[in-house]
């Protein structure tokens, strides 16, 4: 039986390719972070002993999800920095 780290090595080229394809120009600064988060998700899946039946689909969906999250975080930081320190909006 292969170790999860050995299996993860098989997924890294697929992850990099999916990140390059799915991440927009706006997400370019976050591509390494996105790849790292997706690699960690694949690692956890493999460590649990759960096979990934359709690796390309699994990785691509994870990349899209993490790209959206990265862009939302960046947008949130931008909004916060544009507001004056004394007038920040409260989140409910």
C-alpha positions, 0 to 999 in steps of 0.5 A, a space after each residue: 500500500 502506498 503512503 499518502 505522501 507518495 500518492 499526493 506526489 501523483 496529484 501535484 501536477 494535476 493540482 498545478 494544472 487545475 490552478 493555472 487553468 481555473 484561477 483567473 488573473 485576479 487570483 494569480 497572486 493566490 495561486 500558490 496558496 490555492 494549490 497548497 490548500 487543495 493539496 492539503 485537502 487531497 492529503 486528508 482524503 488520502 490519509 483517511 484511506 478514502 479513494 478519490 474516484 475521479 481525481 481530475 473532477 475532485 481537484 478541479 472542483 476544489 480549485 474552483 472552491 478555493 479560488 472563490 474563497 481567496 477572491 472573497 477574502 481579498 475583496 473583504 480585505 480591500 473593503 476593510 482597508 477602504 473604510 475609515 478606521 472609525 467607521 467600519 461596518 458591523 457584520 451581523 
